Amino acid sequence: MSDSDALKGKNGKVRVIYVRKEEEQAPARRPATRSSTTDRKSGQRDEGRNPWKTPGDRARGGARADRASSSGDAPRRARQDAPPRDDSAGRRPRGETSDSPWKTFYAGDDAAVPDHGGISGKSQIDPEQLRRQRAEETRVYGENACQALFRNRPDAIVRAWFEQSVTPRFRDALRWMAANRKAYHVVEDDELAKASGTEHHGGVCFLIKKRAGLDADGYLTSVAAKQHDCVMALEQISNPHNLGAILRSCAHFGVNGVMVGDSALLESGAAVRTAEGGAEHVKAIQCDDMLQDMQRFQRAGYTVVTLTGNGGTPLSEVKMPARAVLVLAEEGGALSQAVLSQADIAVAINGTDRVPSLNVSVSAGILLAEWWRQNRG
């Protein structure tokens, strides 16, 4: 890109900034006195009120008009006689003086342009930084989900939107955001739907910073002292509503961690809303290799329990271990053969067989209820 192109805006025009010259550089002008101004206005009013003029008055008025006309023509004749200005650069040549009290700074001049602190003008945010920032943020909506998030990690909130009807129940959150300079908006339903990306926003939406998921080793270190611990491992489950329902059951039955292939799935707005606040009580465990992570848990003293459709031990006959990893697959699917072969216990949930299977979130709730009954209930 050439230097001249760098100075042009989107419309092809050269950008310029006009600033006032210093007072000592401005040409001296004698201000009009109050009396002279008053006399001149008074004379104009008197002349306007006199409908009759003597021949001498008309002669004097004509002389004044001739002098004004000749004085007005002089600048025009001077401009016509002056040599043509070089407009090749689209501006007055540099160094040329002018009687104007305004001084022109052109983009690219060596002279420093006044700094306005970023208040006006185009944003200079790096696009890559903006994309990275958006990747690190997510939107959470739903009244119970947002209330739980505010109670457990208010510092994660970046911005908030509320409908007027829910503000009395978020009075503490509003006060905290005002005191901590967090932006919030009280808006109508249609604007909140745009902000949250859904019509099922429940009257409130938070823009938050995502939590980073732990790896298997990091999680095991954090719960090393626990004698009772249950981890839910999900293979190829990505439906946000199923994930949210599982998170809700996990929070209810005291599960501390959920292991998934992409921990960001547990931070999606739909999953968090379906969890109804349960997402704030469960740690996300990032799992890049299910088989290897299962082995890590087994070496730490955990028992791996898988759910199978047929051939497993009825759940009612199984002694659920105090430290367990419960492994589930998406409804209608099956666990990989490698995972099944690595399991310590394979269980089945018996029923009437009138339907081929249960929803995965329902199966998770049944397994967790039995683990809780035997170990914590």
C-alpha positions as CSV (number, residue, x, y, z in Angstrom):
1,M,0.0,0.0,0.0
2,S,1.4,3.4,-1.0
3,D,1.7,6.3,1.5
4,S,-1.0,8.2,-0.2
5,D,-3.4,5.3,0.0
6,A,-2.7,5.0,3.7
7,L,-3.9,8.5,4.2
8,K,-7.2,8.0,2.6
9,G,-10.4,6.9,4.3
10,K,-13.1,4.5,2.9
11,N,-14.5,7.3,0.7
12,G,-11.1,8.0,-0.8
13,K,-10.8,11.4,0.8
14,V,-7.7,12.6,2.7
15,R,-8.3,12.7,6.4
16,V,-7.5,16.0,8.1
17,I,-7.8,17.4,11.6
18,Y,-8.4,21.1,12.3
19,V,-7.1,22.6,15.5
20,R,-7.1,26.2,16.9
21,K,-3.8,28.1,16.5
22,E,-2.0,29.4,19.5
23,E,-3.4,32.8,20.6
24,E,0.0,34.6,20.0
25,Q,0.1,33.3,16.4
26,A,-3.4,34.5,15.6
27,P,-3.6,37.9,13.8
28,A,-4.5,40.7,16.2
29,R,-8.0,41.8,15.9
30,R,-9.5,44.9,17.7
31,P,-12.7,43.9,19.4
32,A,-15.6,46.1,18.7
33,T,-16.6,48.3,21.7
34,R,-20.0,48.1,23.2
35,S,-20.8,51.7,22.4
36,S,-19.8,51.4,18.7
37,T,-21.9,48.3,18.3
38,T,-24.9,49.9,20.0
39,D,-24.6,53.1,17.8
40,R,-24.4,51.0,14.7
41,K,-27.5,49.0,15.5
42,S,-29.3,52.2,16.6
43,G,-28.5,53.8,13.3
44,Q,-29.8,50.8,11.4
45,R,-33.0,50.9,13.4
46,D,-33.5,54.7,12.9
47,E,-32.9,54.4,9.2
48,G,-35.3,51.5,8.9
49,R,-38.0,53.6,10.7
50,N,-37.6,56.7,8.4
51,P,-39.8,56.2,5.3
52,W,-38.7,59.5,3.8
53,K,-35.2,60.4,2.6
54,T,-33.9,63.7,1.4
55,P,-31.9,63.8,-1.9
56,G,-28.7,64.3,0.1
57,D,-29.5,61.2,2.2
58,R,-30.0,59.2,-1.0
59,A,-26.8,60.5,-2.5
60,R,-24.8,59.6,0.6
61,G,-26.4,56.2,0.7
62,G,-25.5,55.6,-2.9
63,A,-21.9,56.6,-2.3
64,R,-21.7,54.1,0.6
65,A,-23.1,51.3,-1.6
66,D,-20.6,52.2,-4.4
67,R,-17.7,51.9,-1.9
68,A,-19.0,48.6,-0.5
69,S,-19.4,47.2,-4.1
70,S,-15.9,48.3,-5.0
71,S,-14.4,46.8,-1.8
72,G,-16.3,43.6,-2.5
73,D,-15.0,43.4,-6.1
74,A,-11.4,43.8,-5.1
75,P,-10.9,40.4,-3.5
76,R,-12.7,38.7,-6.5
77,R,-10.4,40.5,-9.0
78,A,-7.4,39.6,-6.9
79,R,-8.4,35.9,-6.9
80,Q,-8.9,36.0,-10.7
81,D,-5.5,37.5,-11.2
82,A,-3.7,35.2,-8.8
83,P,-1.8,32.2,-10.4
84,P,-3.7,28.9,-10.2
85,R,-3.0,26.8,-7.1
86,D,-1.4,23.4,-7.5
87,D,-4.2,21.0,-6.4
88,S,-2.3,17.8,-7.3
89,A,-2.1,16.9,-3.7
90,G,-5.6,18.0,-2.9
91,R,-4.5,20.6,-0.4
92,R,-2.7,23.9,0.2
93,P,1.1,23.5,-0.2
94,R,2.8,23.1,3.1
95,G,4.5,26.2,4.5
96,E,2.0,28.5,2.9
97,T,0.6,31.1,5.4
98,S,-3.0,32.0,5.9
99,D,-4.9,34.6,7.8
100,S,-7.3,31.9,9.0
101,P,-7.3,31.3,12.8
102,W,-7.4,27.6,12.2
103,K,-4.4,25.4,11.4
104,T,-4.6,22.3,9.4
105,F,-2.8,19.0,10.3
106,Y,-2.8,16.4,7.6
107,A,-2.6,12.6,8.4
108,G,1.0,11.5,8.1
109,D,2.4,14.9,9.2
110,D,5.4,14.8,11.5
111,A,3.6,17.0,14.0
112,A,1.9,15.1,16.8
113,V,-1.9,14.8,16.5
114,P,-3.7,15.5,19.8
115,D,-4.6,12.4,21.8
116,H,-8.2,12.3,22.7
117,G,-7.8,9.1,24.8
118,G,-9.8,6.9,22.4
119,I,-13.0,8.7,23.1
120,S,-13.7,9.5,19.5
121,G,-12.6,7.9,16.2
122,K,-12.5,4.3,15.1
123,S,-11.6,1.4,17.5
124,Q,-8.1,0.2,17.3
125,I,-8.8,-3.3,18.9
126,D,-6.8,-6.0,17.2
127,P,-9.3,-8.3,15.3
128,E,-7.3,-11.4,16.5
129,Q,-7.6,-10.2,20.1
130,L,-11.4,-9.7,19.5
131,R,-11.8,-13.3,18.2
132,R,-9.8,-14.7,21.1
133,Q,-11.9,-12.7,23.5
134,R,-15.1,-14.0,22.0
135,A,-13.8,-17.6,22.2
136,E,-13.1,-17.1,25.9
137,E,-16.7,-15.9,26.6
138,T,-20.1,-17.4,26.6
139,R,-23.7,-16.4,27.3
140,V,-25.6,-17.9,30.2
141,Y,-29.3,-17.3,30.6
142,G,-32.2,-18.5,32.8
143,E,-33.0,-17.1,36.2
144,N,-31.8,-20.1,38.4
145,A,-28.6,-20.5,36.3
146,C,-27.7,-16.8,36.6
147,Q,-28.5,-16.6,40.3
148,A,-26.2,-19.6,41.0
149,L,-23.5,-18.1,38.8
150,F,-23.7,-14.8,40.6
151,R,-23.5,-16.5,44.0
152,N,-20.5,-18.7,43.1
153,R,-18.3,-16.7,40.7
154,P,-19.5,-13.1,40.2
155,D,-16.1,-12.1,38.9
156,A,-16.7,-14.1,35.8
157,I,-19.6,-11.8,34.7
158,V,-18.6,-9.4,31.9
159,R,-22.0,-7.9,31.1
160,A,-25.7,-8.5,31.9
161,W,-29.1,-7.9,30.4
162,F,-32.4,-8.0,32.4
163,E,-36.0,-7.6,31.8
164,Q,-37.7,-5.2,34.2
165,S,-39.8,-8.0,35.7
166,V,-36.8,-9.9,37.1
167,T,-34.8,-6.9,38.5
168,P,-36.4,-7.2,42.0
169,R,-35.0,-10.7,42.3
170,F,-31.6,-9.6,41.1
171,R,-31.3,-6.6,43.4
172,D,-28.0,-7.8,45.0
173,A,-26.5,-8.6,41.6
174,L,-27.4,-5.2,40.3
175,R,-25.9,-3.5,43.3
176,W,-22.7,-5.5,42.9
177,M,-22.4,-4.8,39.2
178,A,-22.9,-1.1,39.8
179,A,-20.2,-1.1,42.5
180,N,-17.8,-3.0,40.4
181,R,-18.3,-1.1,37.2
182,K,-19.9,-4.1,35.3
183,A,-22.2,-3.0,32.5
184,Y,-25.8,-4.1,32.7
185,H,-28.9,-3.2,30.7
186,V,-32.6,-3.3,31.5
187,V,-34.2,-4.1,28.1
188,E,-37.4,-5.4,26.4
189,D,-38.0,-9.0,25.6
190,D,-37.1,-8.7,21.9
191,E,-33.7,-7.1,22.7
192,L,-33.0,-9.7,25.3
193,A,-33.7,-12.4,22.8
194,K,-31.1,-10.9,20.5
195,A,-28.5,-10.6,23.3
196,S,-29.0,-14.2,24.5
197,G,-29.6,-15.8,21.1
198,T,-32.8,-17.5,22.2
199,E,-36.4,-16.7,23.1
200,H,-36.1,-19.0,26.2
201,H,-33.9,-16.6,28.1
202,G,-36.0,-16.5,31.3
203,G,-35.7,-12.7,31.6
204,V,-31.9,-12.5,32.2
205,C,-28.7,-13.1,30.4
206,F,-25.0,-12.9,31.5
207,L,-22.0,-12.6,29.3
208,I,-19.3,-14.5,31.2
209,K,-15.7,-15.7,31.1
210,K,-15.5,-19.4,30.4
211,R,-13.9,-21.7,33.0
212,A,-10.9,-23.7,32.0
213,G,-11.5,-27.5,32.3
214,L,-9.1,-29.6,34.5
215,D,-7.3,-32.6,33.1
216,A,-7.5,-36.0,34.8
217,D,-4.4,-35.5,36.8
218,G,-5.4,-32.1,38.0
219,Y,-8.8,-33.4,39.1
220,L,-7.3,-36.3,41.0
221,T,-4.9,-34.0,42.8
222,S,-7.9,-31.8,43.9
223,V,-9.8,-34.7,45.4
224,A,-7.0,-36.9,46.7
225,A,-8.2,-36.7,50.3
226,K,-11.8,-37.7,49.5
227,Q,-12.9,-41.2,50.5
228,H,-16.1,-41.0,48.5
229,D,-16.0,-39.5,45.0
230,C,-18.0,-40.1,41.9
231,V,-17.1,-39.0,38.4
232,M,-19.4,-39.1,35.4
233,A,-17.6,-39.9,32.1
234,L,-19.6,-39.1,28.9
235,E,-18.5,-40.6,25.6
236,Q,-19.7,-38.9,22.5
237,I,-22.5,-37.0,24.2
238,S,-22.9,-33.4,22.9
239,N,-26.6,-32.6,23.1
240,P,-26.7,-29.5,25.4
241,H,-30.1,-30.4,26.9
242,N,-28.9,-33.9,27.8
243,L,-25.7,-32.4,29.2
244,G,-27.6,-29.9,31.3
245,A,-29.9,-32.5,32.7
246,I,-26.9,-34.7,33.6
247,L,-25.2,-31.8,35.3
248,R,-28.4,-31.1,37.3
249,S,-28.5,-34.7,38.5
250,C,-24.8,-34.7,39.3
251,A,-25.1,-31.6,41.5
252,H,-28.1,-33.2,43.3
253,F,-26.3,-36.5,44.1
254,G,-22.9,-34.9,45.0
255,V,-20.9,-35.7,41.9
256,N,-17.7,-33.6,41.8
257,G,-16.6,-34.0,38.2
258,V,-17.9,-34.7,34.7
259,M,-15.4,-35.9,32.1
260,V,-16.1,-35.0,28.4
261,G,-14.2,-34.7,25.2
262,D,-14.8,-30.9,25.1
263,S,-15.2,-29.1,28.4
264,A,-16.6,-26.1,26.7
265,L,-19.8,-28.0,26.0
266,L,-20.7,-27.8,29.7
267,E,-20.5,-24.0,29.5
268,S,-23.0,-23.6,26.7
269,G,-26.0,-21.4,27.4
270,A,-28.5,-24.2,26.8
271,A,-26.7,-26.7,29.0
272,V,-26.2,-24.3,31.9
273,R,-29.9,-23.2,31.7
274,T,-31.1,-26.8,31.7
275,A,-28.9,-27.5,34.7
276,E,-30.8,-24.9,36.7
277,G,-27.7,-23.8,38.6
278,G,-26.2,-27.3,38.9
279,A,-23.3,-26.4,36.5
280,E,-21.8,-24.2,39.2
281,H,-21.2,-27.2,41.5
282,V,-19.6,-29.6,39.1
283,K,-16.0,-29.5,37.7
284,A,-15.4,-30.0,34.0
285,I,-12.7,-32.6,33.2
286,Q,-11.2,-32.3,29.7
287,C,-10.7,-35.7,28.3
288,D,-8.6,-36.1,25.1
289,D,-8.3,-39.9,25.4
290,M,-11.1,-41.7,27.3
291,L,-9.2,-45.0,27.6
292,Q,-6.0,-43.4,29.0
293,D,-7.9,-41.2,31.5
294,M,-9.9,-44.2,32.7
295,Q,-6.6,-46.0,33.4
296,R,-5.4,-42.9,35.4
297,F,-8.5,-43.1,37.6
298,Q,-8.1,-46.8,38.1
299,R,-4.5,-46.4,39.2
300,A,-5.8,-43.8,41.7
301,G,-8.2,-46.4,43.2
302,Y,-11.4,-45.7,41.3
303,T,-13.7,-48.4,39.9
304,V,-14.9,-48.0,36.3
305,V,-18.6,-48.8,35.9
306,T,-20.2,-48.9,32.5
307,L,-23.9,-49.1,31.5
308,T,-24.8,-51.7,29.0
309,G,-28.2,-52.5,27.4
310,N,-28.0,-56.2,27.7
311,G,-25.7,-58.7,29.4
312,G,-24.8,-56.5,32.4
313,T,-25.4,-57.2,36.0
314,P,-28.8,-55.8,37.2
315,L,-28.2,-52.5,39.0
316,S,-30.1,-53.6,42.0
317,E,-27.6,-56.5,42.6
318,V,-24.4,-54.4,42.2
319,K,-22.3,-53.1,45.1
320,M,-21.5,-49.5,44.0
321,P,-17.9,-48.6,44.9
322,A,-17.2,-45.5,47.1
323,R,-14.8,-44.1,44.4
324,A,-16.4,-44.7,41.0
325,V,-16.2,-43.5,37.4
326,L,-19.6,-44.0,35.8
327,V,-19.3,-44.2,32.0
328,L,-22.3,-43.5,29.6
329,A,-22.7,-43.1,25.9
330,E,-25.3,-41.1,23.9
331,E,-28.8,-42.5,23.8
332,G,-29.1,-45.0,20.9
333,G,-25.4,-45.5,20.8
334,A,-23.0,-47.8,22.5
335,L,-19.8,-47.4,24.3
336,S,-16.7,-48.2,22.3
337,Q,-15.4,-51.7,22.6
338,A,-12.1,-50.4,24.1
339,V,-14.0,-48.7,26.9
340,L,-16.2,-51.7,27.6
341,S,-13.1,-54.0,27.8
342,Q,-11.5,-51.6,30.3
343,A,-14.5,-51.5,32.7
344,D,-14.4,-53.2,36.1
345,I,-18.2,-53.6,36.3
346,A,-20.9,-53.6,33.6
347,V,-24.4,-52.9,34.8
348,A,-27.9,-52.9,33.3
349,I,-31.1,-51.0,34.2
350,N,-33.8,-53.6,34.0
351,G,-37.4,-52.6,32.9
352,T,-40.3,-53.8,30.8
353,D,-38.5,-53.6,27.5
354,R,-41.4,-51.8,26.0
355,V,-39.0,-49.1,24.8
356,P,-35.5,-49.8,23.4
357,S,-33.7,-47.5,25.9
358,L,-33.9,-44.7,28.3
359,N,-32.8,-41.2,27.7
360,V,-29.1,-40.9,28.7
361,S,-29.9,-38.2,31.3
362,V,-32.5,-40.5,32.9
363,S,-30.1,-43.4,33.0
364,A,-27.5,-41.1,34.6
365,G,-30.0,-40.1,37.3
366,I,-30.8,-43.7,38.1
367,L,-27.2,-44.7,38.4
368,L,-26.3,-41.7,40.5
369,A,-29.3,-42.3,42.8
370,E,-28.1,-45.8,43.5
371,W,-24.5,-44.7,44.1
372,W,-25.8,-42.1,46.5
373,R,-28.1,-44.5,48.3
374,Q,-25.3,-47.0,48.9
375,N,-22.5,-44.6,49.8
376,R,-23.8,-41.3,51.0
377,G,-27.5,-41.8,51.8
